[in-house]
Amino acid sequence: MLTEHIEDADDRRARERLCAATRLVRPVDTLIRLVAAPDGTLTPDLKRVLPGRGVWVTANRASVQEAMRKRAFARLLKRPVEVPADLPDIIERLLQKAALDMLSFANKAGLVLSGFAKVMDAIESERVSQRLVALIQARDGAEDGGRKLAQAVKRAYWDKNAPNFITIFDSAHLDLALGRTNVIHAALCAGPAVTGFLDRVAALAFWQDGGLASTEPHPSSEAPLQADDEPSTQDAAPSRDGDDVS
């Protein structure tokens, strides 16, 4: 069998893996890899760079909780592991940090405007509004501000190619990422760093709301659960990974 000759193959190059919770084959971009640390603690490997045998789970809270319920991690890793009781919360914090770190990078690249007045001006300015790709409102901000921004977007874009609203961060998170205080609103202009931030926001949103994966099975999803030394047949390179108060 193929698996008899690939015991040491690097699964981090795989394009697809089998989810330990759902037993469905999925693209690795929709999965989280976990490995056992030297002390036996199960550790998330979001960047897919840690060495050793690992296990893959669909990248949402429900699937990780299901894998924990099934005690799938020790079985797939073929060794005793200490699974933190708050593993889902640990993963969420890591995903959130990855997104906010990229937001900070986008800010340093000059792609972020913060403060209600600046954001409103950016929306209403034809020259700038064409470059806007997303708007952020802190989830603990007043609803009135968000409503006014939504109305301005509707006037400026006529519901066509309008920037998306992001509302999954607290003001305190935005303060730290942008190096300002009392940040409630921000506008993001197009650029590589913003694209990276939006990708990470999508991953965080899927983690929070993706639910237990229930898509139709991949043709090979009836195969036994696999760990990292049983890769798929497709390989790829490993991933690389308030000036004014609103």
Residue pairs with C-beta under 8 A, 6 or more apart in sequence:
2 233
3 229
3 230
6 229
6 230
6 231
7 229
8 229
9 229
9 231
10 231
10 238
11 17
11 54
11 227
11 228
11 229
11 230
11 231
12 33
12 48
12 49
12 228
12 238
13 231
13 235
13 236
13 237
13 238
14 28
14 231
14 232
14 234
14 235
14 236
15 27
15 28
15 232
15 234
15 235
15 236
16 25
16 26
16 27
16 28
16 218
16 232
16 234
17 25
17 26
17 28
17 31
17 33
17 56
17 226
17 231
17 232
18 24
18 25
18 26
18 56
18 221
18 223
18 225
18 226
19 25
19 26
19 31
19 56
19 57
19 58
19 63
19 213
20 55
20 56
20 57
20 67
20 70
20 72
20 73
20 76
20 225
21 57
21 58
21 63
21 64
21 66
21 67
21 70
21 72
21 212
21 213
22 58
22 63
22 66
22 212
22 213
22 214
23 217
23 221
23 222
23 225
24 58
24 213
24 215
24 217
24 218
24 221
25 217
25 218
25 220
25 221
25 223
25 232
26 58
26 213
26 218
28 48
28 56
28 239
29 239
30 58
30 59
30 206
31 56
31 57
31 58
31 59
32 44
32 45
32 46
32 56
32 57
32 58
32 59
32 64
32 91
33 44
33 45
33 46
33 48
33 50
33 54
33 55
33 56
33 228
34 42
34 43
34 44
34 45
34 54
34 55
34 56
34 57
34 73
35 42
35 43
35 45
35 50
35 51
35 52
35 53
35 54
35 55
35 228
36 42
36 43
36 52
36 53
36 77
36 79
36 81
37 43
39 82
40 79
40 80
40 81
40 82
41 81
41 82
41 84
42 73
42 81
42 82
42 83
42 84
42 87
43 50
44 87
44 90
44 91
44 94
45 54
46 91
46 94
46 95
46 98
46 241
47 239
47 240
47 241
48 238
48 239
48 241
49 238
49 241
52 228
53 77
53 78
53 227
53 228
53 229
54 77
54 227
54 228
55 67
55 72
55 73
55 76
55 77
55 227
55 228
56 228
57 63
57 64
57 67
58 210
58 212
58 213
59 203
59 206
59 207
59 210
60 206
60 207
60 208
60 209
60 210
60 211
60 212
60 213
61 88
61 91
61 92
61 207
61 208
61 210
62 210
62 211
62 212
63 210
63 212
63 213
64 87
64 88
64 91
65 88
66 212
67 73
68 83
68 87
72 225
73 81
73 83
74 80
74 81
74 83
75 225
76 225
76 226
76 227
77 227
78 227
84 90
91 207
92 204
92 207
92 208
95 200
95 203
95 204
95 207
96 169
96 173
96 204
98 200
98 203
99 169
99 197
99 200
99 201
99 203
99 204
100 169
100 173
100 176
100 177
101 177
102 193
102 196
102 197
102 200
103 112
103 174
103 177
103 178
103 197
104 177
104 178
104 179
105 193
105 196
105 197
106 112
106 188
106 191
106 193
106 194
106 196
106 197
107 114
107 177
107 178
107 179
109 191
109 193
111 188
111 189
111 190
111 191
111 193
111 194
112 178
112 186
112 187
112 188
112 189
112 194
113 119
113 122
113 186
113 187
113 189
114 174
114 178
114 180
114 183
114 185
114 186
114 187
114 242
114 243
115 183
115 185
115 242
115 243
115 244
115 245
115 246
116 145
116 149
116 184
116 185
116 244
116 246
117 244
118 187
118 243
118 244
119 135
119 149
119 185
119 186
119 187
120 148
120 149
120 152
121 128
122 128
122 129
122 132
122 187
123 129
123 132
123 135
123 149
123 152
123 153
123 156
123 187
124 152
124 155
124 156
126 156
128 189
129 156
129 157
131 189
131 190
132 163
132 187
132 188
132 189
132 190
133 163
133 164
133 188
133 189
133 190
133 194
133 198
134 163
134 164
134 165
134 166
134 187
134 188
134 194
134 198
135 149
135 153
135 163
135 164
135 165
135 166
135 185
135 186
135 187
135 188
136 165
136 166
136 167
136 169
136 174
136 185
136 186
136 187
136 188
137 145
137 146
137 149
137 165
137 166
137 167
137 184
137 185
138 167
138 169
138 170
138 171
138 173
138 174
138 183
138 184
138 185
138 246
139 167
139 168
139 169
139 170
140 170
140 171
141 171
141 184
141 185
141 246
142 184
145 184
145 185
145 246
146 165
146 167
149 165
149 185
150 165
153 162
153 163
154 162
156 162
157 163
163 187
163 188
164 198
166 201
168 201
168 204
168 205
168 208
169 177
171 182
171 183
171 184
174 183
174 184
174 186
175 181
175 182
175 183
175 242
178 186
178 242
180 242
180 243
181 242
181 245
182 242
182 245
182 246
183 242
183 246
184 245
184 246
185 246
188 194
188 197
188 198
